[in-house]
């Protein structure tokens, strides 16, 4: 027999979902503390418990991300979907801004001129003009690969990379390169899985942690 829960408010649905996730991942969990808050949000976004074995954290990733958000940082996303998935209510409360250049006329022109993806061209503009503190990459391996090139050349050193490009061509490989570098803190997913919604969910989890820290300091 199918039993439909009578829950009407969005915040109550979210709380019930989180409680179900907690109950289905018994202690001891593979992630603890703030890392669990991030992974739990990712599972909530996807209903995919395989996140429990795929998510990878640089040791300073959560701390670096929260600190950047608390100082009102600039974030760059490789898709409009990821940008839309990070609500203004969270970013405005922290004094942060989120930029995506995929529709920018100069990016489109550079992409056409160089015969490269818009994501790669957008990354060049982001590194040179915006200089974000946090890069949120949920779709394009070319964006992550180009960012890693900039980091290796010393042209970029962000506070955090959320590296979750999805797909079959260079997605797993680009994330493997991200995991191998030690210059910049990262939160990533091994293998082919990823996506804009997942990348955005990481920022939302970090933002909730930052907002809670702000409230606790009042």
Beta strands, then each sheet from edge to edge (+ up, - down):
strand 1: 55-57
strand 2: 74-77
strand 3: 97-100
strand 4: 134-137
strand 5: 160-163
strand 6: 186-189
sheet 1: 1+ 6- 5- 4- 2- 3-
end
